[in-house]
Amino acid sequence: MGEPSGTAGTARVEEVSSRSADGEDPPILEGISPDARRSWPSQELISSWLGDAEPDFELKPGEAVAVPDDAEALAEARRFRDVLGTFASGITVVTTLSGGEPVGMTCQSFSSVSLDPPLVLFVPAKTSRAWPLIQRAGRFCVNVLAADQSDLSNQMASRGADKFSGVAWTPSAHSGSPVLDGSLAHLDCTIHAVHEAGDHYVVIGRVQDLQATTRQDPLLFFRGGYRTTD
């Protein structure tokens, strides 16, 4: 699967609206670099990746990325995954709206970056089908999952054609991106920068709004499986 065009190195996008109903690219909004559009994958390219019938797909948390069919490379990849699997992490679902429709991807690689300004990051694979839609939207919401949301995590990481089937959500206050019911917290962000990093992209978001609930038990991932604090 090809890479989103024009995203090598660093791309800055503060606010990007969806393509207009007549199919034209949205205007460059005030404060955005005049060449920002070059970092957006075209809608035609996104559609060619998605296909008409092929469902969306994201790697499940902890699943190894494909490597060349070589015994030594496979062994090294498994060792890398297993060692990194000893670092327990939370589970998030990153969401946005694309053409008025909700988009989501399960993401284990999420972290805070900076307090001033408030920045966070997540790391989608270059093979991610959700990421080009998130990039084009220019905004996203990180939903921190609770201990009882492993099924939701699996659904958002599945090959299902409609990941949001049966999923209750409300629009976030700043961007309108989906806030998933029952999540521990959410962070509403605009894309601040994108950096190419091997077979992934490091996406840095500027937090525009954030909320947390009083629920205490998070969904964790450790040694290839879901855990919680109990």
Secondary structure, DSSP 4 states (H G I P E B T S, - for coil): -PPPTT-SSEE--S--PPPPTTSPPPPPPTTS-TTGGGGSPPHHHHHHHH-SSPPP--PPTTPPPP--S-HHHHHHHHHHHHHHTTS-EE-EEEEEEETTEEEEEEES-EEEEETTTTEEEE--BTT-SHHHHHHHHTEEEEEEPBTT-HHHHHHHTS--S-TTTT--EEE-TTT-PEEETT-SEEEEEEEEEEEEETTEEEEEEEEEEEEE-S--PBPEEETTEEE---
